[in-house]
Amino acid sequence: MANKIRVTVWNEYRHEKSEESIRAIYPKGIHGCIKDFLDPHDDLEVRIVSLDDPEQGLPDEVLNNTDVLMWWGHMAHGDVDDALVQRIKKRVYDDGMGFVAMHSAHMSKPFREIVGTSGKLLWSDDQHEIMWNVLPSHPITAGIPEHVDLGIEEMYGEPFMIPQPDELLFISWFEHGYVFRSGCTYYRGRGKVFYFQPGHETNPTYRDKNVQTVIRNAVYWAAPNKD
């Protein structure tokens, strides 16, 4: 099929290699799980890369041929090369590449640099999470019910030190009373950015069908506009 959306799923890929309990949940890595549920869509061309790949997974020939870059990181944010971060930002601002930041990527260098944030938030132990769809007319929330019961997830809470989102799509409630802006969009230069909170490495969140729908919708939404 011509004009496929070229998706690159970047995963730090450290937890799955070092912790057996996490590898049992995601034997192919979180990036492999995401690729598995995106692959059936014929209009998507999905590549997976990781931090320990040559040039941290994103040499020019990969980054410059990516329409949507998805990012999952947690324990090694500081290992990401600053020059790579600037190349990613340039691709978003100047070329319209979409950027989807997942879960703990709120503290990743690319998300903080692209959006303009410290990424800091309130954090606590794993809790029951219910995610509320507060903008059901948005393309990313298409097919998502009024609320999604995610079961146990890592609690993120307000205040979340981000700029006011251009669009707020999801607000999550946690069992101890915390709330969190769990789905936010930003428009930066020619590019579009989506932050999505669910997806802690010790929980099988990326196997949830509603979560998969949100991520798939986000890829189509974030893809560059064709001139």
C-alpha positions in Angstrom: 0.0 0.0 0.0 1.3 3.4 -1.0 1.7 6.3 1.5 1.9 4.2 4.6 2.3 6.0 7.9 5.9 5.1 9.1 5.8 4.5 12.8 8.9 4.0 15.0 8.4 2.7 18.5 11.3 3.6 20.7 11.7 1.8 23.9 14.4 2.1 26.5 14.2 -1.7 26.8 16.1 -2.1 30.0 13.5 -3.4 32.5 12.4 -6.3 30.2 16.0 -7.5 29.9 16.9 -7.2 33.5 13.7 -8.3 35.4 12.1 -11.7 34.8 8.7 -10.6 36.2 8.5 -7.8 33.6 9.8 -10.0 30.8 7.0 -12.4 31.6 4.5 -9.7 30.9 6.2 -8.3 27.8 8.4 -11.1 26.4 9.0 -9.1 23.2 9.5 -5.9 25.2 6.9 -3.1 25.5 7.8 -2.0 22.0 7.3 -5.5 20.6 3.8 -5.6 22.2 2.9 -2.3 20.7 4.2 -3.4 17.3 2.1 -6.6 17.5 -1.2 -4.7 17.8 -0.3 -2.0 15.2 1.0 -4.4 12.6 -2.4 -5.8 11.4 -3.2 -2.3 10.0 -2.0 -2.3 6.4 -1.6 1.4 6.3 1.0 1.4 9.0 4.7 0.5 8.6 6.0 -0.2 12.1 9.6 -0.4 13.2 10.9 -1.0 16.7 14.1 0.4 18.1 15.7 0.7 21.5 18.2 2.7 23.5 21.0 0.1 23.2 20.8 -0.1 19.4 23.4 1.6 17.4 23.1 5.4 17.6 20.5 4.8 20.3 18.1 3.4 17.7 17.6 6.6 15.8 20.3 7.2 13.2 19.4 9.8 10.5 18.1 7.2 8.1 15.6 6.0 10.7 14.6 9.3 12.3 14.2 11.1 8.9 12.0 8.3 7.6 9.6 8.4 10.7 6.2 10.0 10.5 5.3 9.2 14.1 7.8 8.5 16.9 6.5 6.7 20.0 8.6 6.9 23.1 8.7 4.8 26.3 11.5 5.4 28.8 11.9 5.2 32.6 15.2 4.2 34.2 17.7 5.7 31.7 16.3 9.1 30.7 19.8 10.6 31.3 21.5 8.2 28.9 19.7 9.7 25.9 22.1 11.8 23.9 21.3 15.6 23.9 22.2 15.9 20.3 19.6 13.2 19.4 17.0 15.1 21.5 17.6 18.2 19.4 17.3 16.2 16.1 13.9 14.8 17.4 12.7 18.3 18.3 13.7 19.6 14.9 11.8 16.8 13.2 8.7 17.7 15.1 8.8 21.5 14.9 10.2 21.8 11.3 9.0 18.6 9.5 5.7 17.8 11.3 6.8 14.4 12.7 4.3 13.3 15.4 5.5 12.4 18.9 3.6 10.1 21.3 5.0 10.0 24.8 3.9 7.0 26.8 3.7 6.7 30.6 7.0 7.6 32.3 8.2 9.4 29.1 6.8 12.5 30.9 10.4 12.8 32.3 12.1 11.9 29.0 14.4 14.4 27.4 12.5 14.7 24.1 9.1 15.3 25.8 10.4 17.9 28.1 12.3 19.7 25.3 9.5 19.5 22.8 6.7 20.6 25.1 8.6 22.8 27.4 8.2 21.2 30.9 10.0 19.9 33.9 7.8 16.8 33.6 7.4 16.6 37.3 4.3 15.2 38.9 3.0 13.6 42.1 3.7 9.9 42.4 2.6 7.1 44.7 2.2 3.3 44.8 0.1 1.2 42.4 -3.6 1.8 42.7 -6.9 1.1 41.0 -7.3 3.5 38.0 -10.4 4.6 36.1 -9.7 6.8 33.1 -12.5 9.2 32.0 -13.0 10.2 28.4 -13.6 14.0 28.7 -13.4 14.8 25.0 -15.3 12.1 23.2 -15.5 14.1 19.9 -11.7 13.9 19.4 -10.1 11.5 16.9 -7.9 9.9 19.6 -10.9 9.1 21.8 -13.0 7.6 18.9 -14.4 4.2 20.0 -13.5 4.8 23.7 -16.3 4.5 26.2 -17.2 7.1 28.8 -14.7 5.6 31.2 -12.2 2.8 31.1 -11.4 0.7 34.2 -7.7 -0.1 33.9 -7.4 -2.1 37.1 -4.1 -1.6 38.8 -1.7 1.0 37.5 1.1 3.2 38.8 -0.5 6.3 40.4 0.4 9.6 38.8 -1.2 12.7 40.4 -1.6 16.4 40.2 0.1 18.8 40.1 1.6 17.8 36.8 4.0 20.5 35.8 3.1 20.7 32.2 1.9 23.7 30.1 -1.8 23.9 29.8 -2.7 21.2 27.2 -4.0 22.3 23.9 -6.6 19.5 24.3 -7.4 17.5 27.4 -8.7 14.1 26.4 -8.6 11.9 29.5 -8.7 12.5 33.3 -7.9 9.6 35.6 -9.1 8.8 39.1 -7.1 6.7 41.5 -8.5 4.8 44.5 -6.9 7.0 47.1 -8.5 10.1 45.6 -5.8 11.4 43.3 -6.7 12.7 39.9 -4.4 13.1 36.8 -4.5 14.6 33.4 -3.8 11.3 31.7 -4.3 12.2 28.0 -3.0 15.6 26.7 -2.3 17.0 23.2 0.1 19.8 22.2 0.7 21.5 18.8 4.4 22.4 18.4 5.6 24.0 15.2 4.3 21.8 12.4 4.0 18.7 14.7 1.5 17.2 17.0 2.3 15.7 20.4 0.2 13.3 22.6 1.0 12.3 26.2 -0.7 9.2 27.5 -0.2 8.1 31.1 -1.2 4.4 31.3 1.6 1.9 30.7 3.7 1.0 33.8 6.1 -1.8 33.0 4.9 -4.1 35.8 1.2 -4.0 34.6 -0.2 -5.6 31.4 -1.8 -2.3 30.4 -0.7 -2.4 26.8 -2.8 -5.6 26.4 -6.0 -3.7 27.2 -8.1 -3.3 24.1 -9.1 0.3 24.9 -5.5 1.3 25.5 -4.6 -0.2 22.2 -7.3 1.7 20.5 -6.1 5.0 22.0 -2.6 4.4 20.9 -3.7 3.4 17.4 -5.9 6.5 17.1 -3.0 8.6 18.3 -0.8 7.4 15.6 -3.3 8.4 12.9 -3.9 11.7 14.6 -0.2 12.6 15.0 0.9 11.7 11.5 2.1 14.7 9.5 -0.4 16.6 7.4 0.2 15.9 3.7 1.1 19.1 1.8 
